[in-house]
């Protein structure tokens, strides 16, 4: 069975609630497709107005982060129940910016993964190497570790529904894109890692995105690769060009 493409925009810390509604209204007709799942992962304050603006369209609204506790004295955090009550179906976990600036580790990402599945939220778990790691030849060692720790305790049934986003850190917001061959090679390696942890059926089912300066020009070649099931798109997701990425064929 062919895997359905999933193309997600990661808005990062952009767009006020008012701007979010305007952008969704602009993009709605441009991202209309029956060939892929389209997700906008938006800042927490934008979730409710974005959900309202996306009604009646093919756009799903996702979150950019989530805490691993149900509720309590965790000032500034957002619980899975808050997200599900708002209608959120996807959450980005372990983005390199969260790991770099906010002390996220593969262990905390794993706790969030387990909690997301518990609440029926599909995690988009990010992994990726730095330029130094790539130059040292440890790309796959590093990413395999991120995947193995991230999926600890996750069942095969849950894993099959998950999304992994491979984002080489050196290609995020730098204008540099991994070559199609580099992106495919790592996504294939991630699929092989999932097959080792679980089985081939789970590996065949899981969707693996590429992220890192994806744009309308690079998307068609990237998404045509056998192990790349769509993209996690940053800057280009805030522009009308996102429509061209979604309708990449």
C-alpha positions as CSV (number, residue, x, y, z in Angstrom):
1,X,0.0,0.0,0.0
2,X,1.4,3.4,-1.0
3,X,1.9,5.8,1.9
4,X,-0.1,8.9,1.8
5,X,2.0,12.1,1.7
6,X,1.9,14.4,4.6
7,X,3.0,18.1,4.1
8,X,3.2,20.1,7.3
9,X,4.0,23.8,7.8
10,X,5.9,24.6,11.0
11,X,5.1,28.2,11.6
12,X,7.6,28.5,14.5
13,X,7.3,31.9,16.4
14,X,5.5,33.7,13.6
15,X,1.9,35.0,13.0
16,X,-0.3,36.7,15.5
17,X,-3.8,35.3,15.8
18,X,-5.1,37.9,13.4
19,X,-2.3,37.2,10.9
20,X,-2.9,33.5,11.3
21,X,-6.5,33.8,10.2
22,X,-5.5,36.0,7.2
23,X,-2.8,33.5,6.1
24,X,-5.1,30.5,6.4
25,X,-7.8,32.3,4.3
26,X,-5.2,33.1,1.7
27,X,-3.8,29.6,1.6
28,X,-7.1,27.6,1.8
29,X,-7.7,27.5,-1.9
30,X,-4.0,27.1,-2.7
31,X,-3.5,24.0,-0.6
32,X,-6.6,22.2,-1.6
33,X,-5.7,18.6,-2.6
34,X,-7.0,15.1,-2.1
35,X,-3.5,13.6,-2.7
36,X,-1.9,14.5,0.7
37,X,-2.6,15.4,4.3
38,X,-2.0,19.1,4.9
39,X,-1.2,20.2,8.4
40,X,-0.4,23.7,9.8
41,X,1.5,23.5,13.1
42,X,1.0,26.9,14.6
43,X,1.9,28.7,17.8
44,X,-0.3,27.8,20.8
45,X,-2.1,31.2,20.9
46,X,-3.1,30.7,17.2
47,X,-4.6,27.2,17.5
48,X,-8.2,28.2,18.3
49,X,-8.5,31.0,15.6
50,X,-6.6,28.8,13.1
51,X,-9.0,25.9,13.8
52,X,-12.0,28.2,13.2
53,X,-10.4,29.6,10.0
54,X,-9.6,26.2,8.6
55,X,-13.2,24.8,9.0
56,X,-14.5,23.3,5.9
57,X,-11.1,23.0,4.3
58,X,-8.6,20.1,4.0
59,X,-6.2,21.8,6.5
60,X,-5.6,20.1,9.8
61,X,-4.2,22.3,12.7
62,X,-1.3,21.0,14.7
63,X,0.7,22.2,17.7
64,X,4.4,23.0,17.8
65,X,5.0,21.4,21.2
66,X,3.3,19.8,24.2
67,X,4.2,18.8,27.7
68,X,4.2,15.2,29.0
69,X,2.1,15.7,32.1
70,X,-1.7,15.8,32.2
71,X,-2.0,19.0,34.2
72,X,-0.4,20.7,37.2
73,X,2.1,23.4,38.3
74,X,4.0,23.7,34.9
75,X,3.7,27.4,34.2
76,X,3.6,28.2,30.5
77,X,3.2,24.6,29.3
78,X,0.4,23.1,27.3
79,X,-1.2,19.7,28.1
80,X,-2.3,17.0,25.6
81,X,-5.9,17.3,26.9
82,X,-5.8,21.0,26.0
83,X,-4.7,20.2,22.5
84,X,-7.3,17.4,21.9
85,X,-10.1,19.6,23.3
86,X,-9.1,22.3,20.8
87,X,-9.3,19.7,18.0
88,X,-5.5,19.2,17.4
89,X,-4.5,16.0,15.7
90,X,-0.8,16.5,15.3
91,X,2.1,17.8,17.4
92,X,5.7,18.6,16.5
93,X,8.0,17.0,19.1
94,X,11.8,17.4,19.5
95,X,12.4,20.0,16.9
96,X,16.1,20.9,16.7
97,X,15.3,24.4,17.9
98,X,13.5,23.0,21.0
99,X,16.5,20.7,21.6
100,X,19.0,23.5,21.1
101,X,17.4,26.5,22.9
102,X,15.1,24.9,25.4
103,X,17.1,21.9,26.7
104,X,14.9,19.2,25.1
105,X,16.5,15.7,25.1
106,X,15.6,12.5,23.4
107,X,14.4,11.3,26.8
108,X,11.9,14.2,27.2
109,X,10.8,13.7,23.6
110,X,10.1,10.1,24.4
111,X,7.9,11.1,27.3
112,X,6.0,13.4,25.1
113,X,5.7,10.7,22.4
114,X,4.1,8.3,24.8
115,X,1.7,11.0,26.1
116,X,0.7,12.1,22.6
117,X,-0.2,8.5,21.7
118,X,-2.1,8.1,24.9
119,X,-4.3,11.0,23.8
120,X,-4.7,10.0,20.2
121,X,-2.4,12.9,18.9
122,X,-0.1,12.0,16.0
123,X,3.5,13.0,16.9
124,X,5.7,14.5,14.2
125,X,9.1,13.6,15.8
126,X,12.0,15.5,14.5
127,X,15.6,14.2,14.2
128,X,18.7,15.5,12.4
129,X,22.4,16.1,12.6
130,X,24.6,19.1,12.8
131,X,27.1,20.0,10.1
132,X,30.0,18.8,12.4
133,X,28.3,15.5,12.9
134,X,27.8,15.1,9.1
135,X,31.4,16.0,8.5
136,X,32.6,13.5,11.1
137,X,30.6,10.7,9.4
138,X,28.3,10.0,12.4
139,X,25.0,11.2,10.8
140,X,23.2,7.8,11.0
141,X,24.7,6.8,14.4
142,X,23.3,10.0,15.8
143,X,19.9,9.8,14.2
144,X,19.4,6.2,15.0
145,X,20.0,7.1,18.7
146,X,17.4,9.9,18.5
147,X,14.9,7.5,16.9
148,X,15.6,4.6,19.2
149,X,15.3,6.7,22.4
150,X,12.3,8.6,21.0
151,X,10.4,5.4,20.3
152,X,11.2,3.6,23.6
153,X,8.0,2.0,24.9
154,X,6.0,3.0,21.8
155,X,4.1,0.0,20.4
156,X,4.4,-1.2,16.8
157,X,0.7,-0.2,16.2
158,X,1.4,3.3,17.5
159,X,4.7,3.6,15.6
160,X,3.0,2.8,12.3
161,X,0.8,5.9,12.8
162,X,3.7,8.2,13.8
163,X,5.4,10.7,11.5
164,X,9.2,11.2,11.7
165,X,10.7,14.4,10.2
166,X,14.3,14.3,9.2
167,X,15.7,17.8,9.3
168,X,19.5,18.2,8.9
169,X,20.2,21.1,11.3
170,X,22.6,22.6,8.9
171,X,19.8,23.0,6.3
172,X,17.2,24.7,8.5
173,X,16.6,28.3,7.6
174,X,20.1,28.5,6.0
175,X,19.0,28.2,2.4
176,X,21.1,25.0,2.1
177,X,19.2,21.9,1.3
178,X,20.5,18.4,1.6
179,X,20.8,16.9,-1.9
180,X,18.0,14.6,-2.9
181,X,20.4,11.7,-2.5
182,X,21.4,12.7,1.0
183,X,17.8,13.2,2.1
184,X,16.7,9.9,0.6
185,X,19.7,8.0,2.1
186,X,18.9,9.2,5.6
187,X,15.1,8.7,5.3
188,X,15.8,5.1,4.1
189,X,18.2,4.7,7.1
190,X,15.5,5.8,9.5
191,X,13.0,3.3,7.9
192,X,15.6,0.6,8.3
193,X,16.0,1.6,12.0
194,X,12.2,1.3,12.5
195,X,12.3,-2.1,10.9
196,X,15.0,-3.2,13.4
197,X,13.0,-1.9,16.4
198,X,9.7,-3.3,15.2
199,X,9.2,-5.1,11.9
200,X,9.1,-4.5,8.1
201,X,5.3,-3.9,8.1
202,X,5.7,-1.0,10.7
203,X,8.6,0.4,8.8
204,X,6.6,0.3,5.6
205,X,3.6,2.1,7.3
206,X,5.4,4.9,9.1
207,X,5.6,8.2,7.2
208,X,9.0,10.0,7.1
209,X,9.2,13.7,6.0
210,X,12.2,15.7,4.9
211,X,12.6,19.2,6.3
212,X,15.2,21.9,5.8
213,X,14.7,24.8,3.4
214,X,12.1,22.9,1.4
215,X,10.6,25.1,-1.3
216,X,8.5,24.9,-4.4
217,X,11.6,24.2,-6.5
218,X,13.0,21.4,-4.4
219,X,9.8,19.7,-3.3
220,X,9.0,17.7,-6.5
221,X,12.3,15.9,-6.6
222,X,12.4,15.3,-2.8
223,X,8.9,14.0,-2.6
224,X,9.3,11.6,-5.5
225,X,11.9,9.6,-3.5
226,X,10.8,6.2,-2.3
227,X,11.4,6.9,1.4
228,X,10.3,10.6,1.6
229,X,6.7,10.9,2.4
230,X,6.3,14.7,2.3
231,X,7.9,17.6,4.1
232,X,8.0,19.6,7.3
233,X,8.2,23.1,5.8
234,X,9.4,26.2,7.7
235,X,9.6,29.7,6.0
236,X,7.9,28.6,2.8
237,X,4.8,27.6,4.8
238,X,4.1,31.3,5.6
239,X,3.8,32.2,1.9
240,X,1.4,31.5,-1.0
241,X,4.3,29.3,-2.4
242,X,3.2,26.7,0.1
243,X,0.4,25.8,-2.3
244,X,2.9,24.8,-4.9
245,X,4.7,22.6,-2.4
246,X,1.5,20.9,-1.4
247,X,0.5,20.4,-5.1
248,X,4.0,19.3,-6.0
249,X,3.1,16.7,-8.6
